[in-house]
Structure formats: C-alpha cells, structure tokens
C-alpha cells in the first residue's frame, strides 16, 4: 500500500514549499515521524557518472500498512534531482555495489523462500538476475573480483542437519556461548549461469567483514575469535590473507576497537578507523597501515574530533568524514597521510563517504531533513536527492549548538532545539534527551526519531537539549575517557549542570525539566529519576540500567564494561558498584517514571527494568511508574508499530507530568491514543 503522503511525494505535488504552505505551517507529529524516509546506503559507479542508493523507510502503520521493519528500495541517481527506482517496490535489498566495469548494480536479496544471494541488474536496462549464491546458506556480504570474473561471498555457517533433527524431536536446549556458528568465505565464477559449486576458502575465526585487494590475489578479513560481542569489541583484528590458499600473511595488531577498513587503489595501504588502546571507548582515530608489514600509524591521535568514515579516491588520496563536537567536515589526506584539504560541512552533518573515480559522495542530514545524498562539486556539497518534501509544511523550532561550563570547569557542548516560536518568559518545559554509549555523540543534524522527541516536542512547546556529556565521542579520546571508573559523576552531574545553564539562559523552566534516553541514556534517566529526583519532574527510560551488579552478570559485554566504563570488577568493591545503581537510591525517588524495554534485549537484560519497576512499586507506591515491554524487540525497537507506540507513550508521559509540572497527576491511559482515535481503557493504578 502506498500512502497518500508518499504518493504525493512521488508525483512531486509537495516538491516545493509555496508561500501559502509556509503560512499554514504546522507542528510535527508522531505520525510524521512514522512516515519519514532517508537515504540508506550509497555506491558510486567506477567512473563517477551515476550513484546507486537505497531509500530506507518503515511501513506507515498510521496509514494502515502492514507492520514490519525497515525496507530499502534501490534507486539510481544520474545527477541532482534526477533519480529513479530500479527495482519493483516489494524488493528490499542491501549491500549495493557496481560491478568493476560499471555496467551492473549488484545487491543482496532473498527471493521468496530462498536464502539471501547476490543479484544484479543492468544499469542500461533489463531484468534482475541471480549472480552468485551458496547452497543452503545466506550471503552476509560480498565483493567483486577486480576483473569482474568472480564474486567473493561471506556466507552463513553450514546447516547442522543432526542438530536440526534433535531440535525437531524436542531436544532444543541452548548451550549459552558455546554453540558458535562461524561464517564461511566462498568465491563464485560470474557468467551466464550461477556457479553451482563456488570455491570455499578457510578463514580465521569469526569473520564479520572482508575486502578484496586491487591485485585480486590478497584480501583483508575482519576476524574475532568468536561471534560474541565482547570479542568483537576487544579482539577483532584485520588479517591480510592470500585469497588462493587462505594463508594469513599479516595481522594488524591494533590494541582496541576496530571500525571502518578500506584498501588503497594501489593495494599498498589500508585506511583503518580504530581505537588507540584497549581502554579507548570508541574507534574514532584514523590510521594508515602498511600492507606488507602490518605496521600502522595514527593520523589524528589526540585531536578533539572523531573520524567517522573514510574512502580512497582513484588518485590515491583518502577522503574522511570528521566530526568535531556537534559539527562535521570532509577532510582529504594525501597518500602519505598529510592533509591536502578540508571542507566544513556547514549546516550539514556528514555521516558517510563513498567515491567512484575522484567523485566524492556523502550522506548528510541537517536540522531540517534526515539523511540525503550529496556530491562534493565545485567547492560545495550539491544535493542530489529530495525525500520527505512534506517537511516544507513543518514549523521547526530553532536548533543550534549550546555550550555550558560544568561545576568542575569543563566545557560541555550539546544540541539545543528551542520550542517553535522560542521559549516564553520564565522558560519552557525542557526534555534532556541523553544519548547512549556513552561512547557516542549527538550532532547538529536531524534529531527527531521514534525515541528522540526532537521537533515533535518543539512543536508542542518543549525545549529539547541533547548533551554530549563526559564520555561522549567527538571531543577526543581524553574527553571520552573522563567518565571511566567514575560511574554517574561527572557523567550525570553534567546533566544537572546543563539544566541549570539552560534555566539561567532563559530557555528552561526550572520546575519543568525531564529526562529521556536509551541504554546508557536509560541509565541516565534512571539515575536522574532517583538520585537526582528533586531536579527532574519526569523520566522516560528505555532499555536502561538500574543495577550495575546484576547488569554485569546478565549482559553480553562484561569485558567492554570493564575496559571502557567501570575499570573495575564488581567484586573489587561491591558497595561502590551498588551505590552507582539507581535501585540503591529509590528512597529518594519522587519523579514519575515510564520504563520501556525490548523483551528480547541481550545487551541490557529486561530484568534491569523489572528491578527498578519493582523497587519503586514497593518502596514508593505513591510515585507514578509504568513498565512497558515490547515482545520480539531487542536493544531498541525495529518494527514500525513498536516505534510508533513508543513515540506516543513517551510524548503522552511528558505531556502528563512534565508540561504540567504536576508529579501527582493520574497516569495516562495504558494504551495511548492512535491516529485512528482508538484508545485503551483509562488505567490509574497499574
């Protein structure tokens, strides 16, 4: 089903904002959030003449579409505002790339009951067809041989027929962390028929990504000992291998987290975004690696910035997206690692870079639109795509960087969204929207999503502040390490200081400030709703932490917690770990708290939410608290209905307690009102 809004966008009826449309500007709604589209992934043809990209969107459940997760539609752009869909609407694809000769666009897709395979469609017209597959396995990712004669595929583990037989007989017990299923690497010939017997190559450990060098005989695999997330964070390394024998020629012995890897056009160097040591919270430092020796050197170590993505150009230069605080830039390095040029993103926040020839394409958002496709051209970023044209109808709140001084003198920055029309005298109700990690950061780009109040809140009279508190990336490794071994302080005292600075600036009403966030941001919400309860009048906690002791025993990242967060084990000081747990401070809680969690979360177990909910219900029965679980969801909601439901519940909770400043108000209905007007029975005591 195509919604009326999308049909209007497709036919260009909303392509340009007219004077009358501006005069009838309206606030953004949760239904608008549910209908947003953005550019997903990008691939540039070898000669740079055209760009393939996917449009990412969710089913619009507010318009009656069937619930589901994100789909990606293949498009090809030939220039600014000159793009067309390239596959039927019901084909959701991933892993798009051009063949080496540029004549075909390849992608990963599963046809009906078949496993995921590599498919292709001619650029100049014609039907799509299967190019390569692995029998009884799903293709995870792939790469073309440089001459186009073969496709290398990373595929799932071989089916275990005996285990499947046992499971059907009822012996379906799961041995935790002991039944690793390792990916496999295959090479398939490309021709008129699909290669029925692709060649398998032995690879080391659990391989999550791979790259083929320009010579076609060597490659780089990203490998960890097991599929466990902790191994990915602590032990993943780049292995340079011989593609004919599988022999490991070199291992790049980086000491910490490993991010984006790219091979230079001459095959002699790798670009690698990685951590500088085992305790570096995030892979944000750009390195160059000598392929022959495995030696590496950092290009921006210690700089107050974060490298986000990189891509080699045909002439041997390296283009990189750099985030500095809440802003971004495009930096181009010479092959020797010296900086050739740098271009400020201005109002754009660049998030990724791709290249074909010497054409540089970037994905970027702004305060007024989600991710779109831009091309660096004649000294400027030229916009090539225009999605969500209906955003011209929206009356936006002003969005800008805001910096304050914390109590210890540290400058802390964030993104401020003011209410539409500005803050009234005495200040507006303020929502602190705290990011997770904390090894992440918020930029001054698009900041509205199902779990981010953003412009929906601004349209309803709220101010929203997204603080890059201590532990955040984008300000250098030293800043991101400031929280280590010091759970809650200075991390969450920064939130109190942010509130006070915004009150002093006349933006916020001191008596109407609330907090929301997911994961580590959920931890922040739980802490500000208990320990700092007197400062905050409402909280919406998502997949958050309430007990640092039990969190250690139920998470899939215990070593990550130790290396970059606690720097101590719980048994080193049980009392200290208990005292940085929100459940320990429930006696202080008088903040109405909405707790939401994915029922299948493995990163932060749902039991973390159960613990805080039960502690508050028993110890503080007069404080409004509600726990909402999302079946089938993990560490964040994937499906459209769960996302829409979350957004509605979040805003209704804030409307009930934060906007009014009334901590004693009756709880809103347990089932929030949907777009069709249906609503659940009022529930005042659940």
C-alpha angles and dihedrals in degrees: 000000000000112000120230090244093054091045089054091050092047093053093044096243090135098034097117131035109236126205090253091051090053090050090053096046114156136196120264118259138201087253089060090052090053091055099049121128128193142176109273114186131354137209125182121210115247092254094043093238097122139018127215117206141163126236109221120208143146126232107273099240089177087067095045100265116150114268117258146125132276118311126197122213119200117237134171123212121202095181142326111332089354109112137122138190112260104193138038114285094247094059111097109189140179139188097046119189141153121246112248091259091049093234097112138041113217128199144164117256140154115224111213108298095355127106121257111282139168114271133178141200126198114249092221095052139287140107125304117251139183113265105177140357143166117231114251092355138098120236110235098183139336146196134206121240106245092249093048093240096116144020122221113214133196103209137182124266120284116270113266101221094183092052091048090052091050091049093052088053090056099262093120101136115147119225102213115239092348104088101070116179108204125205120240132217123226137176117212127190114239117223144109092311131041111261103251095197111037116188116256121218124202111241132185120259124315107346115201100172142009142187133201117224121232091253090062093223102082133046144178122238125191105220140174128183094251139002091256113125092231090059090050090054098042109024111027112124138175112251120195107212141184105245093209098053106015090235114155107237098180141355119213100223100209110168102222146010119356125212136162118005126188132175120229118242092253092046095234098107142039126208109217132183107206147142119274095226142358091273095050104118095215145017098252105129120095117224137182117219128202104225094204095056106018090234115146138191133192121241100192106020113158095012117136092246144075128238106222107177139350139197133183120236123220092252092059098260121127123229117204136183110226126192117203110184109307094340134072143209143188112241124189120203128198117238090262092057098257117132113257099180143338130208124197114230091220109190090355127089107211114212106173142006132214130176141197116187101328095324111118120207124184137186112227142166133197135199088272105042140033122239116322135170119263133176125209103237133162094343098314142079105254116205114231102175134049116194128164093028087172087075084085085076093059124101102218129205114234112267125200146142116279124192128192136176116245121221092265093051098260114141110232124190134198145154119274123200111191123207115270104275093019134275116310124234107288092028137272130269104275130213117199104209104199119198123224130243095045078228094080136074140212118236131203093260133091107339105172121102141135091282097030115077093205116139094357088065092041089056089054095052101268129129114220125203124190106196123204091211126184109303093040123127124231094068101071135274094282091059092046090053096051093094097050115123089004108087112193097002122104089359098067100024082066087064093055090047090050090054093050093047092051091048090051090048090056093244100107137046106230092218095051109055125127139174136224135171145131132246105344085006086055088053088052090051092050091048095048090047093054117019094029095030095131089061098052130053101195139018136195110192122192126191087333138163122252104161120036092193098055090036089066092055097046105040130092092223108059094141091046088054090051098043102046107015121028100017084201137070120244091246091057087074116354093183094052091052091048093051092057090054118098092222088066090062101044089115087072094049120119097140117111104241131198111196120196128180143168108248092221098045112145098176096059109013117230086239087077088066093042090055095053093042093051093045091053095044092053102035100034106026093163094058113091111245131162132181120207121186125196112212114222093015126114133188092342132001118277104178125080099235093049091050094048091046090051093052092050093048093047094052094043091052091052092045090053100047112010103042091046096037087222110137091181098056118128114263117263120251113295090234110049122225112271129213091266091057098252116139138178126249114282112265118194102167112031 
